[in-house]
Amino acid sequence: MSRSAFWALSVAILRGFVRDRAAVFFAVVFPLMFLVLFGGLLGNQDQGKVDLVQVGAVPLVEDLPDDARAAFDDTFEVTTSNDLAAALEKVRKGDADVAIEQRGDRLVAHYTQTDQVGAAITQGTLRAFVDGANVAASGRPPTYVFDPRRVEDDSLTTIQFVTPGLLGWAVAMSAAFGAAATLQGWRQSKLLRRLQLAPVGTGTIVAARVAVTLVVALGQLAIFLGLGAAAFGLRLTGSWWMAVPLIVVGTLCFMAIGLLAGALAKTTEGAVNLANFLVLPMAFLSGSFFPLDGAPAWLRHLSEVLPLKHLNTGMLDVMVRGEGPGAAVVPLLILAGFAVVVTLLAARLFRWETT
């Protein structure tokens, strides 16, 4: 093998890579984006306080020694309430991490299993304070007993909490990728021009593509729920059937994102890569894989503007948290609004042929 030929070929390949802006982006910038993302999500940052609702008088907390009370106040953001049912509802909805009440010498902690890691940390921390109170009463039998209780039905298992997020991510990926690849593929193959000249109306073509995508999305819903129930003990609660309109509107929303990617890109590969660039980070920032309770505040605020976050939250409310149909109304409106805006933007940027 000629050394000069090897170096000449290597330099030519390197120059080709550097000149390909898409290749440089997805090889260098895209991975760096995830470094920043995971650094923000999982980095060594100060942990936020645990939101705790104190129901009624809790002498165990109120009588803590000064140093223990200071540590308690550093750990928990405490609000007080005399309404146990309202406090439990706040925990169930995720507006608080735990609600505590004292029944005699028993500290009862009502927590949510939605965030299992957070629940474990909260229970461990409260248990440590209970143990500390018992140590303070040394020489006598333990004064206080820690009693953790889930606010959800005991029949709910881990599969209930992971299914909505993973289903939302699967629907988003399928709808966005399918729309992006179809639009760009048809444009590259000149099929769009042929369809434009065909006797079939544009509305018929669009309706057929939308119908197929919705059938695929509803098929994903059926497979997820069927497999989850048959293999992993998935049990649906509340108004779980509201997941159907959420999936339908969510599919239209992510089809719009795929159309935008297809309108902006010049090749099928570019359209798919752009759709991936838009949807995959959104999955991490929307709680599809893990909750964002421990993420920095700026990331949690950013997630509120992402459509996948509202799709996941809506399905979690109606499938797991036992909420009624009304819990899906706001997510449906947000997803529908997002779909309309992005579709109009994609239509404005659309070109019949690659320029």
C-alpha positions as CSV (number, residue, x, y, z in Angstrom):
1,M,0.0,0.0,0.0
2,S,1.4,3.4,-1.0
3,R,1.8,5.7,2.0
4,S,1.3,8.8,-0.1
5,A,-1.9,7.4,-1.6
6,F,-3.1,6.6,1.9
7,W,-2.5,10.1,3.2
8,A,-4.0,11.7,0.1
9,L,-7.2,9.6,0.4
10,S,-7.4,10.3,4.1
11,V,-7.1,14.0,3.6
12,A,-9.7,13.9,0.9
13,I,-12.1,12.0,3.1
14,L,-11.5,14.4,6.0
15,R,-12.1,17.4,3.8
16,G,-15.3,15.9,2.6
17,F,-16.4,15.3,6.1
18,V,-15.6,18.9,7.2
19,R,-17.4,20.3,4.2
20,D,-20.5,18.3,5.0
21,R,-22.2,20.5,7.6
22,A,-24.8,18.0,8.5
23,A,-22.2,15.3,9.1
24,V,-20.2,17.7,11.3
25,F,-23.3,18.7,13.2
26,F,-24.5,15.1,14.0
27,A,-21.0,13.9,14.8
28,V,-19.9,16.7,17.0
29,V,-22.6,19.3,17.9
30,F,-25.5,16.8,18.5
31,P,-23.5,14.7,21.0
32,L,-22.3,17.8,22.8
33,M,-25.9,18.9,23.1
34,F,-26.7,15.7,25.0
35,L,-23.6,16.3,27.2
36,V,-25.1,19.6,28.2
37,L,-28.5,18.1,28.6
38,F,-27.3,15.2,30.9
39,G,-25.0,17.6,32.7
40,G,-27.9,19.7,33.5
41,L,-30.2,16.8,34.5
42,L,-27.7,14.6,36.3
43,G,-24.9,16.9,37.3
44,N,-23.7,17.5,40.8
45,Q,-26.0,20.3,41.7
46,D,-27.7,21.5,44.8
47,Q,-30.8,19.5,45.4
48,G,-34.0,21.4,45.7
49,K,-36.1,21.1,48.8
50,V,-38.7,18.4,49.2
51,D,-42.2,19.9,49.1
52,L,-43.9,18.7,52.3
53,V,-47.5,19.4,53.5
54,Q,-47.9,19.2,57.3
55,V,-51.5,18.3,58.2
56,G,-52.5,19.5,61.6
57,A,-50.2,19.4,64.6
58,V,-47.1,17.2,64.2
59,P,-45.3,17.3,67.6
60,L,-42.5,15.1,66.4
61,V,-41.4,17.9,64.0
62,E,-42.3,20.8,66.2
63,D,-40.4,19.4,69.2
64,L,-37.2,18.6,67.3
65,P,-34.0,19.9,68.9
66,D,-32.7,23.1,67.3
67,D,-30.0,21.5,65.2
68,A,-32.3,18.8,64.0
69,R,-35.0,21.3,63.2
70,A,-32.6,23.4,61.2
71,A,-31.6,20.3,59.2
72,F,-35.3,19.6,58.7
73,D,-36.0,23.1,57.4
74,D,-33.0,22.8,55.0
75,T,-34.5,19.6,53.6
76,F,-38.2,20.3,53.4
77,E,-40.2,23.2,52.0
78,V,-43.1,23.0,54.5
79,T,-46.7,24.2,54.0
80,T,-49.4,23.6,56.6
81,S,-52.9,22.4,56.1
82,N,-55.8,21.1,58.2
83,D,-57.4,19.3,55.3
84,L,-56.0,15.8,54.8
85,A,-58.0,15.1,51.7
86,A,-56.7,18.2,50.0
87,A,-53.1,17.5,51.0
88,L,-53.4,13.9,49.6
89,E,-54.8,15.3,46.3
90,K,-51.8,17.7,46.0
91,V,-49.4,14.7,46.4
92,R,-51.4,12.6,44.0
93,K,-51.2,15.4,41.3
94,G,-47.5,15.9,41.9
95,D,-47.9,19.4,43.4
96,A,-46.3,18.2,46.6
97,D,-43.8,15.3,47.3
98,V,-45.2,14.1,50.6
99,A,-47.9,14.9,53.2
100,I,-47.3,14.0,56.8
101,E,-49.7,13.7,59.8
102,Q,-49.2,12.4,63.3
103,R,-51.5,9.9,64.8
104,G,-50.5,9.4,68.4
105,D,-46.8,8.3,68.3
106,R,-47.0,7.3,64.6
107,L,-45.8,9.7,61.9
108,V,-47.8,8.9,58.8
109,A,-46.2,10.0,55.5
110,H,-48.3,9.9,52.4
111,Y,-46.2,9.8,49.2
112,T,-46.6,9.2,45.5
113,Q,-45.1,6.3,43.6
114,T,-44.9,8.3,40.4
115,D,-41.3,9.3,41.1
116,Q,-40.0,6.1,42.8
117,V,-36.5,7.5,43.4
118,G,-37.8,10.6,44.9
119,A,-40.2,8.6,47.1
120,A,-37.4,6.5,48.4
121,I,-35.3,9.5,49.2
122,T,-38.2,11.2,51.0
123,Q,-39.0,8.1,53.0
124,G,-35.4,7.6,54.0
125,T,-35.0,11.2,55.1
126,L,-38.2,11.2,57.2
127,R,-37.2,7.9,58.7
128,A,-33.9,9.4,59.7
129,F,-35.7,12.2,61.5
130,V,-37.9,9.7,63.3
131,D,-34.9,7.7,64.3
132,G,-33.2,10.9,65.6
133,A,-36.3,11.7,67.7
134,N,-36.2,8.2,69.2
135,V,-32.5,8.5,70.0
136,A,-33.2,11.8,71.7
137,A,-35.5,9.8,74.0
138,S,-32.8,7.3,74.9
139,G,-33.3,5.1,77.8
140,R,-36.9,4.6,77.0
141,P,-38.7,2.4,74.4
142,P,-38.9,4.1,70.9
143,T,-41.4,6.9,71.1
144,Y,-42.2,7.4,67.4
145,V,-43.0,5.0,64.6
146,F,-42.6,5.9,60.9
147,D,-45.5,4.8,58.7
148,P,-45.1,5.5,55.0
149,R,-48.2,5.1,52.8
150,R,-48.8,5.5,49.1
151,V,-51.5,7.9,47.9
152,E,-52.1,5.7,44.9
153,D,-54.1,2.4,44.9
154,D,-51.9,-0.5,46.1
155,S,-52.6,-2.3,42.8
156,L,-50.5,0.2,40.8
157,T,-47.1,-1.1,39.9
158,T,-44.1,0.4,38.1
159,I,-45.4,-0.5,34.7
160,Q,-48.3,2.0,35.2
161,F,-45.9,4.9,35.7
162,V,-43.6,4.1,32.8
163,T,-46.2,3.2,30.1
164,P,-47.5,6.7,29.4
165,G,-44.1,8.3,28.9
166,L,-42.8,5.5,26.7
167,L,-46.0,5.4,24.7
168,G,-45.9,9.2,24.1
169,W,-42.3,8.9,22.9
170,A,-43.1,6.0,20.6
171,V,-46.0,7.9,19.0
172,A,-44.0,11.1,18.7
173,M,-41.1,9.3,17.0
174,S,-43.3,7.4,14.6
175,A,-45.4,10.4,13.5
176,A,-42.5,12.8,13.1
177,F,-40.2,10.4,11.3
178,G,-43.0,9.1,9.0
179,A,-44.1,12.6,8.0
180,A,-40.6,13.8,7.5
181,A,-39.4,10.8,5.4
182,T,-42.6,10.6,3.4
183,L,-42.6,14.3,2.4
184,Q,-38.9,14.5,1.5
185,G,-38.9,11.0,-0.2
186,W,-41.9,12.0,-2.4
187,R,-40.3,15.3,-3.3
188,Q,-36.9,13.7,-4.2
189,S,-38.6,11.0,-6.4
190,K,-40.7,13.7,-8.1
191,L,-43.8,11.9,-6.9
192,L,-45.2,15.1,-5.4
193,R,-45.2,16.7,-8.9
194,R,-46.9,13.6,-10.3
195,L,-49.6,13.7,-7.6
196,Q,-50.1,17.4,-8.3
197,L,-51.0,16.6,-11.9
198,A,-53.1,13.6,-11.0
199,P,-56.9,13.7,-10.9
200,V,-56.7,13.0,-7.2
201,G,-57.1,16.1,-5.0
202,T,-54.4,17.3,-2.6
203,G,-56.8,17.0,0.3
204,T,-57.4,13.3,-0.5
205,I,-53.7,12.7,-0.5
206,V,-53.2,14.5,2.8
207,A,-56.2,12.8,4.4
208,A,-54.9,9.3,3.4
209,R,-51.5,10.0,4.9
210,V,-53.0,11.3,8.1
211,A,-55.3,8.4,8.3
212,V,-52.5,5.9,8.0
213,T,-50.4,7.6,10.6
214,L,-53.4,7.7,13.0
215,V,-54.0,4.0,12.4
216,V,-50.4,3.3,13.2
217,A,-50.5,5.4,16.4
218,L,-53.7,3.7,17.6
219,G,-52.1,0.4,16.9
220,Q,-49.2,1.4,19.0
221,L,-51.6,2.3,21.8
222,A,-53.3,-1.1,21.5
223,I,-50.0,-3.0,21.5
224,F,-48.6,-1.1,24.5
225,L,-51.7,-1.6,26.6
226,G,-52.2,-5.2,25.5
227,L,-48.6,-6.3,26.1
228,G,-48.4,-4.3,29.3
229,A,-51.6,-6.0,30.6
230,A,-50.7,-9.5,29.4
231,A,-47.0,-9.6,30.3
232,F,-46.4,-7.0,33.1
233,G,-49.7,-6.7,34.9
234,L,-50.7,-3.2,33.6
235,R,-54.0,-2.1,35.1
236,L,-55.7,1.0,33.7
237,T,-57.4,3.4,36.1
238,G,-59.5,6.6,35.9
239,S,-60.6,7.8,32.6
240,W,-57.9,5.9,30.7
241,W,-60.0,5.9,27.5
242,M,-59.1,9.6,27.2
243,A,-55.7,8.4,26.1
244,V,-57.3,7.8,22.7
245,P,-58.1,11.5,21.9
246,L,-54.7,12.4,23.4
247,I,-52.9,10.0,21.1
248,V,-54.9,11.3,18.1
249,V,-54.2,15.0,18.7
250,G,-50.6,14.2,19.8
251,T,-50.0,12.3,16.5
252,L,-51.3,15.3,14.5
253,C,-49.0,17.5,16.5
254,F,-45.9,15.4,15.8
255,M,-46.9,14.9,12.2
256,A,-46.7,18.7,11.9
257,I,-43.2,18.6,13.4
258,G,-42.2,16.0,10.8
259,L,-43.7,18.1,8.0
260,L,-41.6,21.0,9.2
261,A,-38.5,18.9,9.2
262,G,-39.4,17.6,5.7
263,A,-40.0,21.2,4.4
264,L,-36.6,22.4,5.8
265,A,-34.4,19.5,4.8
266,K,-33.1,18.9,1.2
267,T,-32.7,15.1,1.5
268,T,-34.6,12.2,3.1
269,E,-31.6,11.5,5.4
270,G,-31.6,15.2,6.4
271,A,-35.3,15.2,7.1
272,V,-35.1,12.1,9.3
273,N,-32.0,13.6,11.1
274,L,-33.8,16.9,11.7
275,A,-36.9,15.1,13.1
276,N,-34.6,13.1,15.4
277,F,-32.9,16.3,16.5
278,L,-36.3,17.8,17.4
279,V,-38.0,14.8,19.0
280,L,-35.2,12.9,20.8
281,P,-34.1,15.7,23.2
282,M,-37.8,16.4,23.8
283,A,-38.2,12.9,25.1
284,F,-35.6,13.5,27.8
285,L,-37.0,16.9,28.7
286,S,-40.6,15.7,28.8
287,G,-40.3,12.9,31.4
288,S,-40.6,10.0,28.9
289,F,-37.7,8.1,30.4
290,F,-37.3,9.5,33.9
291,P,-39.0,12.3,36.0
292,L,-37.6,15.8,36.0
293,D,-38.2,16.5,39.7
294,G,-34.4,16.7,40.4
295,A,-33.6,18.7,37.3
296,P,-32.6,22.4,37.5
297,A,-35.5,24.9,37.5
298,W,-34.6,26.2,34.1
299,L,-34.9,22.8,32.5
300,R,-38.3,22.2,34.2
301,H,-39.5,25.5,32.8
302,L,-38.2,24.7,29.3
303,S,-40.1,21.4,29.4
304,E,-43.4,23.2,29.8
305,V,-43.2,24.6,26.3
306,L,-42.6,21.2,24.7
307,P,-45.7,19.3,23.3
308,L,-44.5,15.9,24.4
309,K,-44.5,17.0,28.1
310,H,-48.2,17.8,27.8
311,L,-49.0,14.5,26.0
312,N,-47.1,12.5,28.7
313,T,-48.7,14.5,31.5
314,G,-52.2,14.1,30.1
315,M,-51.9,10.4,29.7
316,L,-50.3,10.0,33.2
317,D,-53.3,11.9,34.7
318,V,-56.0,9.8,33.0
319,M,-54.2,6.4,33.0
320,V,-52.4,6.4,36.4
321,R,-53.5,9.3,38.7
322,G,-57.2,8.4,38.4
323,E,-58.2,11.8,37.0
324,G,-61.4,12.4,35.1
325,P,-61.8,13.4,31.5
326,G,-61.3,17.1,32.4
327,A,-57.6,16.5,33.1
328,A,-57.0,15.9,29.4
329,V,-58.7,19.1,28.2
330,V,-55.7,21.5,28.7
331,P,-53.1,19.0,27.2
332,L,-55.5,18.5,24.2
333,L,-55.8,22.2,23.6
334,I,-52.0,22.8,23.9
335,L,-51.3,19.9,21.5
336,A,-53.9,21.1,19.0
337,G,-52.6,24.7,19.1
338,F,-49.1,23.5,18.6
339,A,-50.2,21.3,15.6
340,V,-52.0,24.3,13.9
341,V,-49.1,26.7,14.4
342,V,-46.4,24.3,13.2
343,T,-48.5,23.1,10.3
344,L,-49.0,26.6,9.1
345,L,-45.2,27.2,9.4
346,A,-44.4,24.0,7.5
347,A,-46.9,25.0,4.7
348,R,-45.2,28.4,4.4
349,L,-41.8,26.8,4.0
350,F,-42.9,24.0,1.7
351,R,-41.5,23.7,-1.8
352,W,-42.6,21.2,-4.4
353,E,-39.1,20.5,-5.5
354,T,-35.7,20.5,-3.8
355,T,-33.8,23.7,-4.8
